[in-house]
Amino acid sequence: MCKKKALLITLFLSALFIGQPPSALLAQRLGAEAALDGLTALHPLIRYVEDGASRQGSPAERRLQLDVEGMLDKAGLSVVDAGEFERLMRARNYPIAMLLMDVRVSKHPGLELQSYLLTLQIRQAVFLTRRPVVNFLGTTWENTKFGVAEDPAFLRTVARSAVERFIQEWNTQNSR
């Protein structure tokens, strides 16, 4: 049993050396490093999946939602619900985005460990100049964290850290 635990931890730690997500590298090459500049409002959406099953409305998901909303509000970003988000998206020129936090947790029976994959994406209206013009929500900022934890509360700390990183980047781009 100890060998399995050590192997699992080694696999996750070795994967940490991969670096930035490809979308972040692509954004830097395309000159989109200021994609958060001027952003004033967000609609946070949390998706929590445990062992392959959606846990919509679970206490863990609700805690993450409240944490994210509180952190965004404290940073000075307006938090809007789904209806207001849709209305402002139709306005086409309002500086709004969706903050999508996708949390996937897998428990490992007998190891007293759970592995997690947490992806935080900022999705904004993106326009492709084609015939006709295409408008869709595209990822303009992303942060991915993964690992293993013995304590389920540790995942909440990881989520808060991801949001703090976003807020830090947002502050950097909006400090003028």
N, C-alpha and C positions, 0 to 999 in steps of 0.2 A: 504494500500500500504506500509506503514511503517513497518507493521508486516512481510510482505513478505521479505522486504529488510533485516530486522534484522535476520530473520530465515535463509536466504541465507548466510549472513555473518557468523552467528554462525556455520552453517554446515561446511563451508570452514575452519574456524579457528579451530574447533574441530578436523578436519581431519589432521591438521598440527602435531598433537601429535603422528601420526603413526610411524614416525622414518625413518630409512634408507630404500631404496628400497630393495626388496629381493635379486636382483642380486648382489648388493654391499655386502650384508651379506654373500652370497654364495662365492663370490670372496675372501673375507677375510678368510673364513674357508678353502678354497682350497689353500691358500697361494699365491694368485694372486694379492697381494697388490702392487706389483711393475710392473703392466701390462703396465704402460706408460713409463717405463725405456727404453731409447734408441730410442724412437719415434722421428722422425725428420720431417715428412711431413704429411699433412692432406688434405683431399678433403672434404670441408664443403658442406653439402646439407641441405637446409632449406625447410621444408614442412609446409605451412601455410594453415590452414583450418578454415573457418569462418562459423558458423551456419551449419555445416555439408558439406559445399561445398569447394572444393579446390580453393584456390586463387593464383594459380601458376602465377608468373610474376606480382603480385600486387605490388603497391608501398611499402606496409608494408613488404612484403617478400623481396623485393630488398634492403630496408634499413637494415633489419636484416642480409642479406647476406654480405653487405658491412661492417657492424659493425663487424661481426664475422671474416671476412677475415682480416680486419685492426688489430683487436686485436691479432689474431694468428701471423700475420706478425711481429707486434711490439714485441711479446714474443720470436721471433726467430724461429718459426716453418715455414717451407715451405708450401705454399698453392698451390695446384695443381688442374687443371680442371679435368673433368670426363675422357677425353681421356688419359691424363697422369696417372691418378689414375689406370685405367685399365691396361695400359702398365706396370706400376711398380708392380701391383699385380701379373701379370704373371711372373715377375722376381722372385717371391716367397721368396726372402730373404731381400727385401728392407723394412726398418722400416717406413711403411706407414699405415695410418688408415683413415676411413671415420668418419667425425664428422657429425652426423645426429641430427638436431634440428627440433623436431616435435612440432608445435604450433597449439593448438586448442582453438578457441575463440567462445563463445556463447553470443549473446546479449540478454538482458532481457528487452523487451519493457515495458515501463511504469515505470521501476525502474532506468533508466539511469545508469545501471551497465552492465558490461560484465564480465563473468567468463572466466578464462583461465586455460589451462593445458599445461605446457611447459616441454618437456622431451629432455634432451641433452644426447646423447649416443656417445661413442667412439666405433667403430666397427673395429676389426682387424682380420686378417686371423687366423683362429683357425683350428687345425688339431686334428681329432679323430683317434686314432690308432685302426682301425677296418680292416676287410677284405672286401673290399679294404679301404685304408685310405680315410677319408672324409675331405675335405677342404671347409670351409665356413666362411663368415663374422660373427663373434660372438661379442656380447657386452662385452667389458672388463672394461668399466667405465660408470657410469650413474648418472644423477642428474635430479630430477623431482621437479618442482615448480608448485603450483596452487594457485588460489585465485580469488578475485574479484577486479575490478578497475572501477573507474568512468572515468578516463582519459585514452584514448587509448595509449597515449605516455608512460604510466606507464609500459606497456608490454615490450617495448624496454629496459627499465631499468632492468626489470626482466631477460630478455634474456642476457643482458650484464653481469649481476651478475652471471648467470649460467656459462657463458664462463670464467669469471674471476676465478671462483672456479676451473674449469678444469685446467686453466693455472697455478694456484697456486699448484695444485696437481702435474701437469707435472713438474713444477720447482722443487718441493720437491724431486721427484723421479729422476731427472736428474741433481742434484746439485753437483754431485761428480766430 
